[in-house]
Amino acid sequence: MNTQAHPALAALSALAALLVCAMLALYLATGVGQDALQFVHPPAAYAALLLQAPGALRALLGLDNLFLTTYTAVFVLLARQLHAR
């Protein structure tokens, strides 16, 4: 039985982990995160949250989108590899 991961699966897994580390580092460096945006706020309060550090928030959301895509690809490849066994 072949127990080695497909090279693309290993690379995407490493990339996903790297993206999580980058998001954590950005949060620790700037204090900007998405958590506060996951709750209902009055429009003025929500706008204030968005405008606190727009560059950092934009970077964080971009990294998060890349992470979601990479994480999804990891599980698609994992499912294909496990199904092939």
Stockholm file with secondary structure:
# STOCKHOLM 1.0

chainA/1-85         MNTQAHPALAALSALAALLVCAMLALYLATGVGQDALQFVHPPAAYAALLLQAPGALRALLGLDNLFLTTYTAVFVLLARQLHAR
#=GR chainA/1-85 SS CCCCCCHHHHHHHHHHHHHHHHHHHHHHHHCCCSGGGGSCCCHHHHHHHHHSSHHHHHHHHHHHHHHHHHHHHHHHHHHHHHHHC
#=GC SS_cons        CCCCCCHHHHHHHHHHHHHHHHHHHHHHHHCCCSGGGGSCCCHHHHHHHHHSSHHHHHHHHHHHHHHHHHHHHHHHHHHHHHHHC
//
